[in-house]
């Protein structure tokens, strides 16, 4: 792992050699900073405690529910920690240079775990096994992409997805968890496939085939016969989410939008092929689904206008109970293998994430971690208000509005999520709280058309040739901001990651006269070059959303709306950040927009990390990029008399005395 990371650090970074001679460059072999000023020590010190706020994520329970695995970050990256008692000592058990994901106890043991990790953000995840204490053992090929293990009921084998056959298609494999040599191809398929739940007797395995955010399919594979049978019908075309088995092995519980706008929970009689909705009265998406050990109880979450709620369903009586939890977000959901103890993480907009369990028998909610807030007063953290504004065609667009203390008018940052099928929710962000409490910035987080959570019709409103309608939603949001006395319409910036990065660039093209600045993180600057260069296994999936660039009409449209082809219209200040190993949005998307802007006589701050992929995952890299964004906004957004980046702008000023700054979280999909 360390050797491969070193090789990545020494690798060339594409077109960076073409940097104009008048652009300042600082390059330490990991981070390359172009045209960025030195970060003042005072700013670094003010941000330091916010950067030390921790987040603990529940990952797995022991069979009896009495021990837990979490991931949290004490050093550069998130690693696995073992807890043997609630609020007890966190024993770190992995020490990789890269973030470690999806840790699980090997069934029947608490001294052996499996987990996944990639290298440098390349997303070619490998599966590892490790005894406690011990040295990690690689269980996969070390090259291709692999999904997280799904253990069978006996605990002697797990299923996982892998591109090992051809580097493109996700087949289903199995392993005994002992050696890499035990890995065997189970089901060969084309496209995106992943394993779901095993049947109670271990003879069948659910499979999910993902086509797009609005189309997926559920299959079941019989291990004895080798036969794979479709569960979801061919029509209507629908999305299928979480799924679990009933106790008899003859019924399934599946979330799907097959019957309407939202994901409902269905009971499926496999013999009769009969589907019956169990949540038709809930007008929101059912999301995570988890079955208790005896398969007589089901836990599921519901996304209620951006907030998540937890329900328990008695599968014998269909009686549904809401579990009372602090209002916020539920991350992860899973029962212990041999106890009706449910594990998950909880967070809220004003509280960081921590791990919890819920004992069904006693209805006891137990907190397992108390993540540090670095001595900051958590009671001062800001909770947003949910508003809806009207877009150009009458569509009501939801947005979360975070306001700092004081009457204003405050400078505004519009923060656009990625996806584009993502959804901005009121979860905790330390950097956002820094903006609000230290910088006096208001933050508006819209869910423009195409966001999930508001029905499948809303989800489809930006597909293909409708792409720029979502950009028009930002224009309507600017109109709404102009009507708010507490917000300053003359000091507005836009930021976003991945697809949100495209939205930033497109907004600067269309509304540059109303936007002072933009921050594009791992963003798309041209859908044609993006689709031609993203990893091959992603290409067809993204074409469903963005359109197929091989079609002449669609290609012409994509070129016509590409921000990289309209760089002469970008007049606002621009900061671009990207990881050199990004498999989703290749770093060339950043390089071409920076080059195009500079070719037109403008300047741009550019940050490239050689050991990152789709976002800044390492603490030191993230801190540097965050601080530069803070300085960027302090320079171009906050001062009331700041120009919209004049041609000869000095891009290396000191932090203004009123200290204003910014930083969004790492980009999503």
Secondary structure, DSSP 4 states (H G I P E B T S, - for coil): -HHHHHHHHHS--GGGGG--TTS-EEE-SSEEEESPPPPPHHHHHHHHHHHT----EEEEE-TTSS-EEEEEESSSSEEEEEESSTT---EE----SS-EEEEEEPTT-SSEEEEEE-STT----EEEEEESSS--EE-S-SSS-B---EE-TTSS-EEEEE-TTTSSS-EEEEE-SS-GGG-EEEE--SSEEEEEEEPTTSSEEEEEEEEETTEEEEEEEETTT--EEE-S-SSS---EEEEEE-TTSSEEEEEE-TTSSS-EEEEEETTTTEEEES-TT--SEEEEEEE-TTSSEEEEEEEETTEEEEEEEETTT--EEEEEEEEEEEEEEEE-SSSSEEEEEEEETTEEEEEEEEETTTTEEEE------TT--GGGPPPPEEEEEE-TTS-EEEEEEE--SSS-PEEEEEEE-STTT--------HHHHHHHHHS--EEEEE--TT-SSS-HHHHTTTSGGGHHHHHHHHHHHHHHHHT-TTEEEEEEEEEEETHHHHHHHHHHHHHGGG-SEEEEES--S-HHHHHHHS-HHHHHHHHHHH--TTSHHHHHHHHHH-GGGGGGG--SEEEEEEETT-SSS-THHHHHHHHHHHHTT---EEEEETT-SSS--SHHHHHHHHHHHHHHHIIIIISTT--S--TT----PPPPTT-----PPPP--
